[in-house]
Amino acid sequence: MHVFVCTNERENGHHRGSCARKESLDILGKLKRKSRKAGLIDVRVNKSGCLNKCESGPACVVYPEGTWYSLPHDEDGLSSILKHLAGGNVSEEHVLVGE
């Protein structure tokens, strides 16, 4: 699996927001460390350019199935996404609507 986390940065006050300004790099680092600690050697967590969902972000997409998430900041939320990456169910409460 690949997790692409939006790290797009727009200027302050932009009407669509910015995933980087919503701490996406920090969340990416946490998710990467947690996946390694869990032994998920077949999961790659990478930064990406704009995923065109910054207003709902911090956004990410999980491939190959194409699940879109608004990444949570809290540990429990990240753990639920990590469970999905480990072969579990999609974390429905974090899915971006319309994707």
Secondary structure, DSSP 8 states (H G I E B T S, - for coil): -EEEEE-----TT-TT--TGGGTHHHHHHHHHHHHHHTT-TT-EEEEES--S-GGG-SEEEEETTTEEEE--SSHHHHHHHHHHHTT----GGGB-TT-
